[in-house]
Amino acid sequence: MKTRAMVLFSGGQDSTTCLAWALDRYEHVETIGFDYGQRHSVELECRLKVLSRLRDQFPHWAGKLGDDHMLDLSILGQISDTALTQGKAIEMEESGLPNTFVPARNLLFFTLAAAVAYRRDLHVLVGGMCETDYSGYPDCRDSTLKALQVAIELGMDQRLVIETPLMWIDKAQTWRMAAQLGGAQFVDLIRTETHTCYLGDRAKQHDWGYGCGKCPACELRKKGYESFREIAA
């Protein structure tokens, strides 16, 4: 049985929910983040606050939470011409994808996480990718990640599983999962400490958290939270 996991942890709503999901299932969980020159780099500060609050407020998880790793992936930002890595407006491309798509981002994230996991004797990689509420990014697809898992296993000659607990649920269900895992206290942590806004805006706190309220990430988070509250009421 695989008992040691690594969570791709950005400091956002989805990865924080996935971290709780992993802590609820595995005996030892480590986290990994990537500084790739993202426009919303404030998430790198938020992730440390989230980890600190998890250790302080959730003792049943704190004992399982191991080391945090941060990798410099600035080369990705240098070769990417996207609205997440450059100061440009968010819009749709002729390809049908939004210009927030950073080509190969998740492929690189998982490959590098696997290299660290190999050294750390971790056998499960957990990511917050989703096909239900997403912008059509091809590297978020279930088929992509299943293929990547096979390639990583062959390339490292070691059994390694990629888990995506949010793959088939929407944002309202993601909020509900957080509530089921950690109760109102954990939902409050996600609302106040995590960051999702593509523009890195933390000037105003809404019911659903901080953000510009207009970018695709904020709209999804807001819509999901409102649906979650309606169902919970």
N, C-alpha and C positions, 0 to 999 in steps of 0.2 A: 504494500500500500504506500502511495506517495504521501509523505507527511511534511515535506519541506517545500515552500513555495516562494516565488518572487512576483511582486505586483508591479506592473508598469504604472507608476504613481505620479501624476502631473500636479495634483493639488486641486483638481476639478471635482465636480459633483460625481461624475461617473466613476473615476478611478478611486475616489474615496469610498464610494459604495462597494466597489469591487474589493477594496482593502478590507472592509468589514466582513464581506462575504468570505474572503480567504481566511481571516482570523477566526471566523466561526467554524472553519472546517479543518484547518491544518495546524500541526503542532508548532511549527516555526515558520514565520513569514518575514521576508525582507522586502525592501522597496527600492525602486530604481527610478530616477528622473533624468531628463535630458535637457540641456541648455543648447538649443539649436538656433538661437537668435530670434526666437518668437517675439512678435510684437506685444503679446500679452505676457511678457516675462514676469509680471507681478505674481503669476501663478507659482513661480519658484520660491517666493517668499511665503506664499500661502501654504504651500505643502509642508513647510517646517512647522508652521503654527498648527496645522491639522495633526501632524504627528505628535506634537507636544500635548495637545489637548486629548488625543487618544490615550496617551500614556497616563495622563493625570486623572482623567474622568472615567476611564473604562478599564479598571484593574483586571478584569477577566480576560481582556485582550492584551494588556500591557506586557504580561509575561511571555507572550508568544511573539511579540513584535521585535524583530532583530534589527540588524544594521540597515542604514539607508545609504544608497549609492547615488552619486550624481556624476553624469558623464558629460564632457564637453563635446557637443556635436555641432559646433559652430559652422563647420564646413557645409552642413545641410542648408543653413540659412544663406550661405554665400552663393550656393549654386541654385537656389530657389528664387523664382520671381513670382511671388504670391502675395495675397493680401494679409497673410499671417506673418510674413517675414519682411515685407516692404510697406512703406507708407502710402498705400493705394486704396481706393474705394473698393468695397466688396461688390462684386458683380458676377454674372454668369458668363462663361466662356463659350466659344463656338462649339466646343467639344460637348457641351451640355453639363459640364461640371462647374461649380463655383470656383472663383479664383482663390478661395481659401484652401483648396486642395494642394498639399505639399507632396509632390511625387516621391514615392518610396519611403516616406516617413515611417509608417508602421513596419515596413519590411526591415528597415534599419534598426528601429527600436527593438523589435523582437530578436533580431540576430545578435545585436550587442548585449541585450539582456541574457540571451542564451549563453554567450561567452562568459559573462560574469557568473551565471548560475552554474555553469560547468565547474568553475573554480571553487564555488561556494557549496557544492554538493546539494543543489536545489533541483527538484525534479518537475516542478510545475511552474509555468509562466501564466500570469493572469492579466488580462487586458480588458478595458471597458468598451471595446468596439461593439457596434450595434447596427443592424440592418433595418430596424423598424423606424426609429427616429434618427435619420442621418441625412447627410447632404449628397449621398451617392458616391462617396469616396470608394474607389475600387479596392483599396487596401484595408477597408473595414469589413469586407464581405466574408462570410463564413467559408466560402470555397477558397478564397485567397489564403486564409489563415490555416485551413486544413492542409493545403498544399505546402505552406511554409513550414508547418510542423514536420511534415515528411522530409522536406529538404534539410531542416536542422538536424533531425535525428540521423539521417544518412551521413551528413557532413561531420557530425561529432561522434557517430557510432555509439550513441547513448540514448536511452529512452527518455523523452521529454515531452510533456503534454502542455498544449496551449488551451487554457480555459477562458471562455468569454461569457460570463454569466448574464450579461445584458443583451446578448445578441438578438433575441427574439422578443424583447419587451419594449414598451414605449416609455417616455419620460415620466408619466404618471405612475407607471408600475415600478420605475426605478426609485421614485420617492417612497413608494409603498414598501419596496424591499428594504430601504434604509430604515424605515420605521419598524419593520418586523425584526431587523437585525439588532438595532440599538435603541429603539423607542424614541420618544419625543426629544430626549437629550441629544441623540445622534442626529436627528433631523435638524435640530437647532444648530449643531456644529456645522452641518453642510450648508445651511442657510447663511451663516455668519462668517465662516472662515474659508470656504472653498471658492474657487474662481473659475468662471466659464467664459465670460465675455471676451470675444475676439479682439476688442479694442483695448483691453486692459483697464477698463474704466471701473474704479472703485470709489467714485465720488459720492454716490448715492446708494443707500441700502433700500431695496424693495422688500416686499413680503417674501419673495423667493430668493433674495440674496442681492449681492452687488452686481452692477453691470450697466451698460448703456441703455439696455432695454429695447434696442432696435436691431442689433446684429442677429444673424440666424441662431447663434448659440444662446443668446439671451431670450429670444422668442420661444425657442424650444423649451428652455428651462422654465420660463414663466408659464407657458401653456400647460406643461406637465404638472407644475406645482398647483395651479388653479384647479385642474382636474382631480388631482390627489386630494385637495382640501374639500372639494365638493363631495367626493365619494366618502371621505372620512367623517363628514359632518352628520 
